[in-house]
Amino acid sequence: MEDLLSLLPALIRGGLGNLAAYLAAHVLLCLLPAFCIAGAMAALIPKETITRFLGRQTPKAVSYPAAAAAGSVLAVCSCTIVPLFAGIYRKGAGLGPATTFLFFAPAANILALVYTGGIIGVDLAVARLLLSLTFAIGIGLIMALLFRADDSARDRATDALFSAQAAAGLSRGALAFLLVWIGLLLAGTLKVGLLTGSLWQFDLAWAGSADWQALLDRLVPYDASRGEEGVSLQGVLLIGLLGGIGLSARLGLENIEAGANGWTRLCLALVALTLLVAALSVQAVPGGLRLGLGGKFLGVALALAVLAWLGSRHLTAEDRRAWLWESWRFVKQIFPLLVIGVFVVGMIRVVLRPEWIEMVAGSNTLLGNLAGVGFGVFMYFPTLVEVPIAKIFLDLGMHRGPLLAYLMSDPELSLQSILIITAIIGRTKTWTYVGLVALFSAAAGLTYGAWVDGAPPLLLVLGIGGAMAGLGLLLAAANRFSAKGV
């Protein structure tokens, strides 16, 4: 007991530090647009538009590849994909295709694959793509089968909920509004030279900047080997702006159905300001800060200007209120759980050590692959951060099989994501999904690890193909058996 009490201050500091680093670095250009996109999906897009491609009645040959294709272009982590998953699920997407989207987007989006290939190796990137695609569809099919009755009832409920909107149809203005938000998300998250480089730079004189940054470094240390990103002076400003958004949203969006007020307009202004500040490049230099304006800043600024124009000219007041309410509803549902999860993960990081994984994941065994999955849960790293961390694990001696299991599970099964998904689809579905992801991730690691260790590729392909064919036969038989009851 005394040991636990003596460790408690370090645990609390670890939780607060992890939360501060996460809010400063990953919420703003990822989650803020994601919440707005999810709100636009729920408020502006008719159910039939979603169900045409992702509905439970859509042919599986269409819905599951469409779900994977939609996820492949989004370079986002699990915490960012969850609001988008919530948006399409609330609007009528079948549980199976929605689950495929939820799994595939963070596990094997195009940027994650390119980064994996460049840092660790093309072979692992190809394995990550093929196995993620295969298993994402497999997990979606299983979820759709296991919860088909509940999914059918939910489908009927959404028919009633969104019937008026379906009659109105999807306007061009609403579609453009949604697409520009997606463009803003991509502009803020893609790691390409056009967006990350600086076109103009200027220095801001501030004699005390170095001292303040040194204080922040002591409070929230930077440690690349543990994925600890620290907090910059820019990050402190962004956290303050985020607090202002929360306060103004609580006062300006909670009763938005009655109309906008001054707090509503302040909230929107703070959101725009925060996204612009987050898009700046800020570097500490002797005597001050160096601010850089690059493609990211210009892309975000242009998107915000277009959004303001579209919102005022091509959306009705009712549509704007509906979008703001749905976005705020997702924030209230998801963000508190995200904060709790990130804080707990930061506490766990204090006691976990990367070298423990080397001890149990140095060979391609079932235990080693399950260890890779477990490490992904409790040592969650944001999108693209997990790739250099995986390279560190590889250098420490982790086998490439468990490494792939980690790379497939880390974007999916973070503790905060589990908490959030539970709030969206319930405990039973969530823990079924968690179990399937853990099982399939370990199976992917074992398969790829066996190839690395010299197993014939044809034998592995036949094994995977046979397993998926058997799964398909079981699903077909179960569907026929239960058809009368659905």
N, C-alpha and C positions, 0 to 999 in steps of 0.2 A: 504493500500500500504506500509506504514511504517513497519507494522508487517511482511509483506512478505519479505521486504528488510532485516530486522533484522534476519529473519530465513534463508536467502539465504546462508550465510557461513556454517551453520550447514547442510543444504541440500547438498551443494557441498562436504563437508567433508564426509557425509554419502555415497554419490555416489562413491567418490574416494576410501573410505575405503572398501566398498562392492566389488568394482572392484578389488582392490589389493588382498583382501582375496580370491576372486574367482579364479583369475589368479594363485595365489600361491598354492592353495589347490586342484583345480578341473580340470584345463585345461590340465595339463601335462600328467598324466597317463590315462586320459579319452579321451580328445578331440584330442590330437596328434595322438594316434593310430586310433581313429575313422576317422579322415581325411584320414589317409593312407589306411585304409580299404575301405572307400568309393572310393578313387582314384583307388585302385586295382579292385574293383567291376566294375567301369566304364571302365577301360582301358584293363583289362585282361580277364574278363569273357564274353563269347559270350551271346548275348541276349537270345538265345534259352535255355540256362542253367537257367536263371532267370525265363523266361516265362513258362518253363515246370512245375514249382511249384507255381509261383505267378502271372502268366499272366492273362489278362482279359478273355481269352478264356479257361483257365484251369477250370475244374469242381470246383464249389464252395465248395464241400465237401472235396476237396484237398487243394485249395489255401488258404482258410481262416484258417483252423487248422494249415497249414504249417507256415503261417505268425505268428500266436500266438506262435507256438512251437519255431520258430526262436528267437522271442523276449524274451521267458521265461528264456533263459540261460544268457542273457546279463544284468549284474547288473550295469546299467547305468542310468543317469538322462535324462531329456528331451533334454538338450542341446547337449548331446553326441549322443543320438539316432537320432537326426535330420540329421547329415551328412550321417549316414547309410541309413536312409530313402531316402535321396536325391540320394544316390548311386543306390539303387535298383529301384527307380522310374525313374531315368534317363536311366537305362538300360532296361526298358520295363516292370517292374512289373505293374500290374493293379492298378488303384487308390484305389480300394476297399481293396485288400490284403495289399497294402503298408500302407494304413491308419490303418488297423487292427494292423499291426506291430508297427506303430508309437504310437498307443495308449497303446497296451498291454505291450510292453517291459518295459517302466519305471513304469507303474502302478502296474504290478503284476509279475515281474521277481522273480525267485525262492528265491533269497537272500532277496529281500524286503519282501516277504511273511514270510520267516523264522524269520526275524528280527521283523516284525509286531507281529507275534505270540508270540515271546519271551518277548517283551516289553509291549504290550497292551493286548493281549489275542488271543487264538487260534480261538475263534469264529469270531473275526473281520478279522483275516487273511483268514479264509475260505470264509467269505462273500466277502472280497476283491478279492479273486481268482475267485469265481464263477460269481460274478456280472461284474468284469472286462472282463472276457472271453466272457460272454454273450453280453455285451454292445459293446465290441471292434468289434466283428463280426457284430453286428447290425449297428454300425456307418459305418463300411466299406461297408456293403451292400447298405446303404442309399447313401453314397458318390458315389459309383459305378453307382447307378441308376440315381442320379441327374445329373451327369456329364459324362454320357455314350458316348455322341457324341464327346465330347472333348477328352475323353480317347481313343476312336477309332482312331481319327485323330492323336493323339500323338503316338499310337501304329504303325501306318503306317510310321510316321516320323522316329521313332527309327529303323524300318526295313531298311530304306535307310541309316541312319547314321552309323549303325553297321554291314552292310551287309558283308564287307570284313572280319571283325573279326569273323563273324559267320561261314564263309567258312573255316577259319583256325582252329576253334575248341578250346577247353580248354586244355591247356597242363598240364601235371602233375606238372611241376615246378611252373606254375602260380597258380594252386590250392594249392600247398604246401605253397607258398609265402603268399597267402591270409589267410590260416588257421593258420600260425605261427603268423601273425599280430593279429588275433583274440585271440590266446593264450596269446600274450603279453598283450592285453587289459584285459583279465581275470586275469592274474597274477598281474597286477597293481591295480585292483579294487576289487577283491574278499576279503571280510573280514573274513578270516578263519585263525585259529591259525598257520597253516603251513606257511602261507605267511606273517602274521603280526608280528610274534615273531622274536626275534633276536638270531642268532646263535653265532655271534662274536661281541664283543664290545670293543671299545678303546676310550680313551679320547684325545681330541685335546685341548691343553692349549691355552687359550685366556682370558687374564685378563679383557678385556673390554666387554666381551660377555653379562654379566648381565646388564650393563648400556645401551648397544645398544638395548637389548630386552625390557628393561623398556621404552625406548623411543618409540619403535614400539607399545608397549601396550598402550601408551598414544595417539599415532596418530591413531591407528586402534584398538579400544577396543575389548576385548573378552566379549561376553554376550550370554550365552547359551540359555537364555529364548527368545531371539530374533533371534537366529540362526547366530549371528555374531561370526565368527571364529577367528578373529584377523589375524595377520601376524607374522610369525616367521622369524628368521635370515635365515633359509633355504629357506623360501618363498621369501625373498628379492633376494637371489641368483638366484632362479628359474625365477623370473620375469625378472631379467637382462639377463639370458640366453634366455628367450622367446623373448626379444627384439632383441637379436643377431640373432635368427632364422628368425625373420621377415625381418630384413635388408638383411641378406644373401640370403633368399628366393627371395626377390624382385629383387636382382641382378643376382641370379643364376638360377631361375626357370621361370621367365617371358618369356624368349625366349629359353626355354629348347629344343624346336623342332630343333633348329639349333645345338644342342649339349651341353654337359656339360662343365662347366668351373671351375675355382678355387672356385668361390662363391658357386657353386652347391655342390662341395665336402665339403666346410666349413659348409654349411647348414646341410648336412646329418650328419656330425660329431657333430654339436651342438645339433641336435635332439637326437642322441644317448647319448651324455653326459648329456643332460637335463633329459632324461628318467632315467638314472642311478642315478643321484643326487636325483630325485624325489622319487626313490625307496629306498633310504637310510632312516634309522631311526635316527633322530637328536633330542637330548634332551639337554636342558640347565642344566648344573651342576655347582657347585661352581668352579670358576676359568677357565671355558671353556665349551666345547661342548662334548657330548658323542655320538659317531657315532656307529650305529648298522647295521650289515649286516645280513639279514635274508632271508627267502624263497622268498620274493618279489624281493629283489635285485638279487638273483641268477636266478630266473625265467626270469626277464627282461633281464639280461645280456646274458643268454643262448639264449633267443629268438632273441636278436639283433645279436648275432654271427651267428645263423642259417640263419637269414634274409640276412646278408651280403654275406654268402656263396651261398644261393639260388639266390640272385640278380645277382651275378657275374658269376655264373656257369650255371644257368638254365633259365635265362631271357635274351632275346636278347636286344641289345642296344635300339632298337625301342620300345620294351615293357617297358624298364626302363624309357625312356623319356616320354612315354604315361602315365605311372603311376605317375611320378612326376608332369606332367602337370595337370592331372585330380585332383590330391590331392591339388595342388596349386590353381586350379580353385575353388574348394570347399572352401578353406580357404578364398579366396577373396570374395566369395559370402556370406559366413556365418559369419565369425569371426567379421567383423566390426559391424554387427547388434547385435551380441552377446554382444560385449563391450557396445554398446549403451543401450541395454536392462538391463544388469546387473547394469550399472551406474544409470539408472532411478529407478530401484527397490531399490537400496540403498538410493536414495533420499526419496522415498515414505516411507521407513522403519522409517525414522526420525520422521514422523508425525503419523504413525499408531501405535496403541497399542494393544497387545494381549487381554487385558481385554475387548476391544470393542466387540470381538467375543463372549466372555462369555455372554454379554448382549443380543445378538440377536440369539445366537446358543445354548442356554441352554435347549431348548426343541426341539422335533422332528417336526418342522414345515417347510413349504415350504420356508419361509423367512430364517429360521435358516440354512437350507441346501444350499440355494443360497448364504448365507453369508459365509459358509464354502468353497464354490466354489470360491467366490470372494477373500477370504483371500489367497487361493492357488495361485491366479494370481499375487497379489501384494506383497506377503510375501514368494516368492519362496525360497525353501531350496533344496540343492542338495540331490541326492539319499541317503537314510538311515538317513540323518540328519532330514528329515521330520518326521521320526518315533518318536524319543525322543521329538521333538517339539510337535507332536500330543499328546504324553503322558502328557506334560505340560498343553496343552489345556484341556485335560480330567480332570486333577487335578484341573484346574481352574473352572470347571463346565460345559464344553461343552458336549452336549449330544452325545452319540456314533453314532447316525445317521448322523448329520452334520460332525462329525469327519471322518466318512468313505467318505462322499462327499469331504471333504478336501483332504484326502489321495488319492482319485482317480483323483482329478483335479490338485493338486499341481505339480505332475510330468509332466502334460500334457500342462497346460495353462499358464506357466510363460510368462511374458511379452516379454522376449528376444526370447523365442521359437516361439511366435506368429509372431514376426518380421521376424524371419528366415524362417519359413514355408511360409510366404507370398512371400518371394523372390523365393521360389522353385516352388510353385503351383499357385501363384496368389492370389489376395485379395478375390475374390468371393469364391473360394474353401476354403481358410483358414478360413474366418469368418463363413462359413457354418460348417466347422469342429469344430470351437470354440463353436458355438451355440449348436451343437449336444453333444459335450463333457460336456458342462455345464448342459444341459438338462438331459443327462443320469447319470451324477455324482449325481445331485440332486435327481433323481429318485432312484438311488442306496442307497443314504443316507436315504431317506424316507422309502424305503422297509426294510432295515436293522434296522432302528430306530423303525419301527412298530413292528418288531419281538422282539426287546429289550423291548418294552413297553407291550408285552404280546399278540400280534396278533398271531393267529394260523399259524404255519409254512406252513401247507398244503394250506391254503387260499392264502398266499403270493406266494408260488410256482405256484399255479394255476393262480394267477394274472399275474406274470411275464411270465409264459408260454403262457397265452392267449394273452398278449400284443405282445410278439415276434411272435406268430403264426399269429396274425392279421397283423403285419408288414410284415411277409413273404408273406401272401396272397396279400397285397397291392403291394409289389415289383413284385410278379409274374404277377399280373394283369397289372401293368404298363409296364413290359417288353413285354408282349404279345401285349398290345395296341400300343407300340412304335416300335415293331420289324421291321415294314416296313420302318421306317424312319431312323433306325440306320445304 
